[in-house]
Amino acid sequence: MYKHLFFDLDHTLWDFDRNSAECIAELFDTFRLADLGIASSAEFSRHFIAINRQLWADYDKNLIEHTYIRKHRFPMVFRALGVDESAVHADLNAEYLRLLPNKPHLLESAKELLDYLSGRYTMHIITNGFAEIQAVKMNRSEIAHYFTHVVTSENANAKKPDPVVFQYAMELSGTTASESLMIGDNYEADIMGAKGVGLDTVFYNPQGEVVTDPPTYDIRHWKELMAIL
């Protein structure tokens, strides 16, 4: 039934939380954040991941610009931890951005899934991330070769859930909605966005989030998708 599979990258295949936590642990030591009164790298990481996720959700909704995320996320984390935000080192965000895309960890069974699907379907990435950073992530995690096209908010001039992104991806790939399947972890950006242009959808939903408008398939683990496809 399907010929083309469109995957989200972060939190879907690439393990953003694990990779980010490793970066935060390194920053905690490099910038001697314990000296500022932050209890542990785990506490720093927990606050960072929650705040960063919310900022990216706001970005997806066009509430903020990308530059806002880079400028404000670490000061917001410091405030949440009760630390004077003026203590944020100027190089903290730059070093995070240098470290993060070089982390290689994928989510459980993601590589097994891609091996299974390779040769059966033509696969692509649709991401709201930025092309240069996403390319490094895919190369470091050794998955770039699985995908024919990588559609980003930059080359589509729009970002998920805008229908323009999905239409652009299908045109670029020479396919139609009836031959395509969108797979992602973000219900609003990936699932509702894709449904808006008539795509069937797979909601990668390991936490069992309850949604009002169900996707075509709702899965907890990648092995469930192997059974479907």
C-alpha positions as CSV (number, residue, x, y, z in Angstrom):
1,M,0.0,0.0,0.0
2,Y,2.8,2.5,0.9
3,K,5.8,3.2,-1.2
4,H,7.3,6.2,0.7
5,L,7.9,6.5,4.5
6,F,8.5,10.0,6.0
7,F,10.1,9.9,9.5
8,D,10.6,12.7,12.0
9,L,14.1,12.6,13.5
10,D,14.4,14.0,17.0
11,H,12.6,11.9,19.7
12,T,11.5,9.5,17.0
13,L,14.7,7.9,15.7
14,W,17.4,10.0,17.3
15,D,17.4,9.8,21.1
16,F,17.3,13.5,21.9
17,D,16.9,13.2,25.6
18,R,19.8,10.7,26.1
19,N,22.1,12.6,23.8
20,S,21.2,15.9,25.4
21,A,21.7,14.5,28.9
22,E,25.2,13.4,28.0
23,C,25.9,17.0,26.7
24,I,24.5,18.6,29.8
25,A,26.7,16.3,32.0
26,E,29.8,17.4,30.1
27,L,28.8,21.1,30.4
28,F,28.2,20.6,34.1
29,D,31.8,19.6,34.6
30,T,33.4,21.9,32.0
31,F,31.7,25.1,33.3
32,R,32.0,24.0,37.0
33,L,28.2,24.5,37.5
34,A,28.4,22.8,40.9
35,D,30.2,25.9,42.1
36,L,27.1,27.9,41.3
37,G,25.0,25.8,43.6
38,I,23.4,23.4,41.1
39,A,23.1,20.1,42.9
40,S,24.0,17.7,40.2
41,S,24.2,17.2,36.4
42,A,21.1,15.0,36.6
43,E,19.1,17.9,38.2
44,F,20.5,20.3,35.6
45,S,19.6,17.9,32.8
46,R,16.1,17.3,34.1
47,H,15.3,21.0,34.1
48,F,17.0,21.7,30.8
49,I,15.1,18.9,28.9
50,A,11.7,20.1,30.2
51,I,12.3,23.7,29.4
52,N,13.9,23.0,26.0
53,R,11.0,20.8,25.0
54,Q,8.5,23.5,25.9
55,L,10.5,26.1,23.9
56,W,10.6,23.9,20.8
57,A,6.8,23.3,21.2
58,D,6.3,27.1,21.2
59,Y,8.6,27.3,18.2
60,D,6.5,24.7,16.3
61,K,3.5,26.9,17.0
62,N,5.2,30.0,15.7
63,L,5.1,31.6,19.1
64,I,8.8,32.3,19.2
65,E,11.8,32.4,16.8
66,H,14.6,29.9,16.9
67,T,17.0,32.6,18.1
68,Y,14.8,33.0,21.2
69,I,15.5,29.4,22.1
70,R,19.3,29.7,21.8
71,K,19.3,33.0,23.8
72,H,16.9,32.2,26.6
73,R,17.0,28.4,27.4
74,F,20.0,28.3,29.7
75,P,18.9,31.5,31.6
76,M,15.5,29.9,32.1
77,V,17.1,26.7,33.4
78,F,19.2,28.7,35.8
79,R,16.1,30.6,37.1
80,A,14.3,27.3,37.5
81,L,17.1,26.0,39.6
82,G,17.3,29.2,41.7
83,V,20.6,30.3,40.3
84,D,21.3,33.9,39.2
85,E,20.9,33.9,35.4
86,S,23.7,36.4,35.1
87,A,26.1,33.5,36.0
88,V,25.3,31.8,32.6
89,H,28.6,31.6,30.7
90,A,28.5,33.2,27.3
91,D,29.9,30.0,25.7
92,L,27.4,27.6,27.3
93,N,24.9,27.4,24.5
94,A,27.5,27.4,21.8
95,E,29.3,24.5,23.4
96,Y,26.0,22.6,23.8
97,L,25.3,23.1,20.1
98,R,28.8,21.9,19.3
99,L,28.5,18.7,21.4
100,L,24.8,17.8,20.7
101,P,24.8,16.8,17.1
102,N,27.9,14.6,17.5
103,K,26.1,12.3,19.9
104,P,25.2,9.0,18.2
105,H,22.4,7.4,20.3
106,L,19.2,6.2,18.7
107,L,16.0,5.1,20.4
108,E,15.6,1.5,21.2
109,S,15.1,-0.7,18.1
110,A,15.3,2.3,15.7
111,K,18.3,0.8,13.8
112,E,16.7,-2.6,13.7
113,L,13.5,-0.9,12.2
114,L,15.5,0.9,9.6
115,D,17.4,-2.2,8.6
116,Y,14.0,-4.0,8.3
117,L,12.5,-1.3,6.1
118,S,15.5,-0.6,3.9
119,G,14.9,-1.9,0.4
120,R,11.2,-2.3,1.0
121,Y,10.3,1.3,1.0
122,T,11.8,4.6,0.0
123,M,12.5,6.6,3.2
124,H,12.8,10.3,4.0
125,I,13.1,12.6,6.9
126,I,10.9,15.6,7.7
127,T,12.3,17.7,10.5
128,N,11.8,21.1,12.0
129,G,15.5,21.0,12.9
130,F,18.2,22.8,10.9
131,A,19.8,21.1,7.9
132,E,23.5,21.4,9.0
133,I,22.9,20.1,12.5
134,Q,20.5,17.3,11.4
135,A,23.0,16.1,8.9
136,V,25.7,15.8,11.5
137,K,23.3,13.9,13.8
138,M,22.4,11.4,11.0
139,N,26.0,10.9,10.0
140,R,27.2,10.4,13.6
141,S,24.4,7.9,14.4
142,E,25.1,6.2,11.0
143,I,21.6,6.4,9.6
144,A,22.0,9.0,6.8
145,H,22.3,6.3,4.1
146,Y,18.8,5.0,4.8
147,F,17.1,8.2,3.6
148,T,16.7,9.6,0.1
149,H,15.6,13.2,1.1
150,V,15.9,15.2,4.2
151,V,13.2,17.9,4.3
152,T,13.9,20.7,6.8
153,S,12.1,23.9,7.8
154,E,14.8,25.7,5.8
155,N,14.4,24.1,2.5
156,A,10.6,23.9,2.7
157,N,10.3,27.5,3.9
158,A,7.8,26.3,6.5
159,K,7.7,23.9,9.5
160,K,5.5,21.2,10.7
161,P,2.5,21.2,11.2
162,D,2.2,23.6,8.2
163,P,0.8,21.6,5.3
164,V,3.3,23.2,3.0
165,V,6.1,21.1,4.6
166,F,4.3,17.8,3.8
167,Q,3.3,18.9,0.3
168,Y,6.9,20.0,-0.4
169,A,8.2,16.6,0.8
170,M,5.8,14.6,-1.4
171,E,6.6,16.8,-4.4
172,L,10.3,16.4,-3.8
173,S,9.9,12.6,-3.5
174,G,7.6,12.3,-6.4
175,T,4.9,10.6,-4.4
176,T,1.3,11.2,-3.4
177,A,-0.5,11.0,0.0
178,S,-2.1,7.7,-0.9
179,E,1.3,6.1,-1.3
180,S,2.9,7.7,1.7
181,L,3.0,7.3,5.5
182,M,4.2,9.9,8.1
183,I,5.8,8.5,11.2
184,G,6.6,10.7,14.3
185,D,6.4,11.2,18.0
186,N,4.9,14.7,18.0
187,Y,1.1,14.5,17.8
188,E,0.5,18.1,16.8
189,A,3.5,18.6,14.4
190,D,3.8,15.1,12.9
191,I,0.4,13.5,13.1
192,M,-2.1,16.4,12.8
193,G,0.1,18.1,10.3
194,A,0.3,15.1,8.1
195,K,-3.4,14.3,8.5
196,G,-4.2,17.8,7.2
197,V,-2.9,16.8,3.8
198,G,-4.4,13.3,3.7
199,L,-1.4,11.3,4.8
200,D,-1.8,8.1,6.8
201,T,0.1,8.4,10.1
202,V,2.0,6.4,12.7
203,F,2.1,8.0,16.1
204,Y,5.2,6.7,17.9
205,N,3.7,7.0,21.4
206,P,5.8,5.1,24.0
207,Q,4.1,7.0,26.9
208,G,0.6,6.0,25.7
209,E,-0.6,9.6,25.3
210,V,-4.4,9.7,24.9
211,V,-5.5,11.8,21.8
212,T,-8.9,12.9,20.6
213,D,-8.3,12.5,16.8
214,P,-6.6,9.1,16.4
215,P,-3.8,8.4,14.0
216,T,-3.9,5.6,11.5
217,Y,-1.6,3.6,13.7
218,D,-0.7,4.2,17.4
219,I,2.4,2.3,18.5
220,R,4.4,2.0,21.7
221,H,7.5,0.2,20.2
222,W,9.1,0.1,16.8
223,K,8.6,-3.7,16.6
224,E,4.9,-2.9,16.3
225,L,5.6,-1.0,13.1
226,M,7.6,-3.9,11.7
227,A,4.5,-6.0,12.2
228,I,2.3,-3.4,10.3
229,L,4.8,-2.9,7.4
